[in-house]
Amino acid sequence: MNLQKVRFGIIGCGRIAERHARHIINQGQLTATCDIDSVRAKAIATIGEATAWSDINTFLSENKGKMDVVSVCSPNGLHAEHTIAALKQGYHVLCEKPMAISVEECGRMINEAEHANRRLFIVKQNRFNPPVEALKKAIDEGHLGRIFSVQLSCFWNRNDQYYQTSDWKGKKKMDGGTLFTQFSHFIDLLYWLIGDIKSVKGFTRNFAHQDTIEFEDTGVMALKFDNGAIGTLNYTVNSHQKNMEGSITVFGEKGTVKIGGQYLNELEYQNIRNYRIDHLPRGAVANDYGTYQGSMSNHDKVYKNLISVLTREGVIATNGFEGLKTVEIIDKIYSKTR
């Protein structure tokens, strides 16, 4: 693709779509938006002087030659359907996390991208957090040596209002579960930094949201990785009143590193033999949704990478296979605990 500006459309015009739209107009062109709620579609369209649609089939067919990429920002349970529809019409796709809520759906998305000869990008913006990038570099270069164990902690707050004001969050068919909607980024980092997970043992419970969600609000897991490392995953959305922590601690034969803060955005501890992580750039702020906050806002880097891949033969940051691995690990966890 040799374009002065990559042209985008957005399917699903909820809260995250506004963030996508603003990054699109900074780096490309927003051509069209689509949502079954026409008011939402028009609201996001005004950000980039785009056209708004309420029917996905018309949105895709009428914008051929006017759009290059479709950003899928719809509810989790619709990611596969909307991605495949866009690929079939010849568009590249950027799909928000999680890629889908089943391994089978991910496989169909990957197969359709191959069949259509189009790129499938998955949003995993926490990989761009400066301390996370630095830890990945240290591990890949062997500075920590053999990895012995890892501890992942995800302690956030999602109150009843968060679920009650949504027409899909908390519903298993559209949401999938807490690991899909709140913490899939963290699961991705386990895979990216440590490797694939071989086996899981653990427990999940719904302590505080029995009347509002159809799955767990808390989980405790013991993990065994393919490379022999072991680990723990502790997560909850019951942190009192506000998000508390999102952290990962890695113990290796040559060093220990902890990345913490609320959103894996602070290098809290390091002790590495003959090596030090220094001069980290300032990271982005967390996604702010008014009554709550989400993961770090690195969508600008996601779009920068996408445009580089499509126009300058850059290397894709997160492909469909990596998106599938996150879903596969979550599915493995839930299959052992639900």
N, C-alpha and C positions, 0 to 999 in steps of 0.2 A: 504494500500500500504506500503510495507516494502522495500524501495530501498535506496541504498547508495546515488544515485543522481536521482532526478526527471528529466525526459527527456522532452524537450519542442520542439514544432514546432511553427512557426510564419506565420500567413496568413496576407498579407498586409505589404509591405516593404517600406513604406514612412518614414517620419521624426521620428515619435514616435517609429517606430520599432527598430531603432538603440539603443534607450535607453532601450527598453525591452531586446534586445539581450545582451547588456553589463551587465545588472543585472542577466540575466539567466546564463551567463557563470560564474558569481561570486558565484551563489548559486546552480546551477544545471548544466544541459547539454543541449546545443542547438544542436538538431538533424537535423532539416530541416527547410527550409523557402519556402514560396510560394507567388508569385505575377505574375500577367499577364505580367508585365514588367520584363523579365528575367534578365536584367541588374541590376535592383533593388534587385531582389531575390538573385542574386549571391553576390552583395555587402554586404548584411546583413549576408549571409551564411558565408562569410569569417571571420566574427567576432568570430564565434565559430567553425570553420572548419566543417560546416554542409553541407548538400546537398541542392541544390536549384531546385525548381520546378516552372513551369509556369501554370500548370493545377491543380485546387484544388482537383478534384476527384482522380487523380493519386497520388497527394501529400498525401491524406488521406489514400488511399487503400494500397499504397506501403510502408507506414511507420508503419503499424500495428505491434506491438511488439517492435517497436523502439522508439515510442513516448508515453508519458503519458498524456500530457497537450498540448492543442493548444491555443496559445495567438492570439486573433483576434484583429488585428490592421488596418483593412481595413476601407474604408470610412463609415461614420455613416449609410448610407442607405443600406449597405451590412452586417452589424453586425448580424442581425437576420438570414439571409441566411447562412452565414459562420458558425455561432455558431451552428445552427441546423444541418448542414451537418457534423460538427465535432462530435457532440453528437451522432448522428445516427451511426457513425463509432466506437463509444465506447471510445472517448476521454473525459477527463475533459476539461473545457474551462475557460480561463480567457479572458473576453471581455472588451476592452477599453470603456471609456465613449464616448457618452452616450450609454446605453445598446442597445437602438434602437431608432427609431424616431416615433414610434407609440405604444400605449398601447397594441394593438392587437399583434404586433410582440413580445413584451416582454412576453405576456402570452404564445405564442407558444414556446418561448425559455425555459421558466420555465417548461412547460408541457413536452417538449422533454427531459430535464434534469431528471425529475422524471421518465419518461418512460424508459430512458436509465440507470437509477440508477448511474448517474454521477454528479459531482459537477459543479456548475456554479458560477464563481467568477466575480465580477464587479469591475473595477478599480475606486476607489474613494480616490485618494491619499491625498487630502487635509484634510481628517479626521485625518491624522497622523501629521499635523502641531502641534508642541508643545503647542502653546497658544490655539488652537482649542481643543485639547485633554483636556487641563486644564479647559477650559470653560465647556465642556461636563461633566466633573467630578463634577464641582461645581454645575451645574444645577441638575444633577442626585442625588447628595447628599443633595439637598434642600437648599443650601447656598444662593441662590438668591430668594428663596420663590416662590410665584406665579409669573409667567412671564406675564407682562402687555403688552409689545410691543417690536418690533424688527425692526431695520433698516438695510437693506442690500444694499450696494453700489458697483457697478462693473463698473469701468471707465477705459477702455483699449483703445489701438489704433490698428486698423487693416486697413492698407491703401489699395489702389487699387491693388498694386503689390502683396500683400498677396493673394488676390483672383485670380488675373490674372495668377499667376504662378502655380495655382492648377487646376487639371482637375475635381475637384468635389466641392471644397469649394465655397460657395455662391450660389450653385444650390439647390433649395428646395428639390428635390427628393433625393439627396445624402447627403446633409448637414443638412437640416431640419430647420435651423434658428440659430440666434445668441445665444439663450438660450441653444440650444443643443451643439453647437461646442465650444463656448467660456465660457459659464457660467453654464453648468450643474453641475459642482462641487459645485458651490455656492448654487444652488437650493437644492442639496443634503444636504448641511449643514443646510439649513432652516428646512428641514424635520427631520434631525438627532437631531438637538438641540432643536427645538421648537415644532415640530409635524406636522401633516397633515394640509393641507390648505382646508378650507371649501368653500370660495368664493373669487372671484377676480374682481376688476374693474380697468381699466387702458387704456392706449393709447400706440401705437407703431407707429414709423415713420421711413422712410428711407430718411435721410437728405443728406448724402454725398456719397452714393454708388449706385445711381440710375442706373448707367451703368454697374455695376459689380456684384451686388447680387440681388436675387429674393425675398428678404424679408427685415425685418427691420434692422436698425443699432442702434436704440435707443428705449428704453421702460421705462415707468413710471407706477407702479402698486400700488394699495392699496390691502392689503391682510387681510383676516379674517381666523384665525386658528380654528380647531375643539375645542381646549381647551379654547377658548374665547379671546386669545391674538389677537392683531391686528398688522399690520406691513406695511412697504413700501419696494418696490424693485425699485431701479433706476439703469439702465444699459445703456451703450453705448460703441461703438468701435470708437468713434470720439474724444477721448482725443487727444489733439494736439501733434502729432509726436511720442509720447511714452505712455506706460501704466502709469496711474496715481495712481489708488487706487483699492484695493479690500478689503472691510471692512464689519464687522457686529457689530452692537451695540445692546445689550440686556438690557432692562429695567425691573427689577423685584422688588417685594415689599421689598426685603432686600439688593438689590445691583444693580449696573450698571457696565457693562463691555463692552469695545470696543476693538476688534481685527482689526488691520488695516495693514498698509504697502501696497505694490502693490499687494500682493498675500495672504492676510490673514496670514501673517507670523510674525506680531509684536503685542505684548500686549501693546496697546497705553493708555488705561485708565482702572482703576478698583477702585471701592469704594463699598465694600461689608461689611455688618455688621458682625463683629467678625470673619472675614475670609480674607485671603489674598493669592493670587496666587504668589508663589515665586519659585526661583531656576529653571526656565525653561531651559531645554537643548537647545543648539543651533540647529536651524532647518536647513533643506536642502536649497539649492539654487533653484531658479526658473529654469524651463526647458528653455534652450537657443536654439533657432532655427536660430541663425544668425541675421536675419533682424527683429526678434520680439521675445518676451518671452511669455511663457505660465504659467500654474500653477506650484506649488511647485513640485520639483522632489523627490517624496517619493516612487517611484516605487520599491526601494529596500525593503521597509517595506511591500509593497503589495506582493512581491514574498516571503518574509520571512513568512508572514501569510499563503499564499497558501501552501507552503511546510510543514509548521507546521500542517495544517489541514490534508494534505494527508499522512503524515508520522508519526505524533505524536498525532493525535486526538485533534488538536488545534481547537479553535473556529473561524469560518469564520468571517472576518471583514466586508465584504459587500456582501450580497447574492442577488440572483435574484429578490426577492421580493422588496428589498430596491432599486435596480436599476429600477424596474418597477415604484416605487413611484415617483422617480425623473421625469421620462417620463410622468407619469400621471399628475403631478403638472404643468410641462411645457405645456402639451396638454391643461390643464384647463386654463392656462394663455392665450395661443394663441387662444383658442376657444372664448374668451371674447374680444379679441383685434384685431384680423385680419378680 
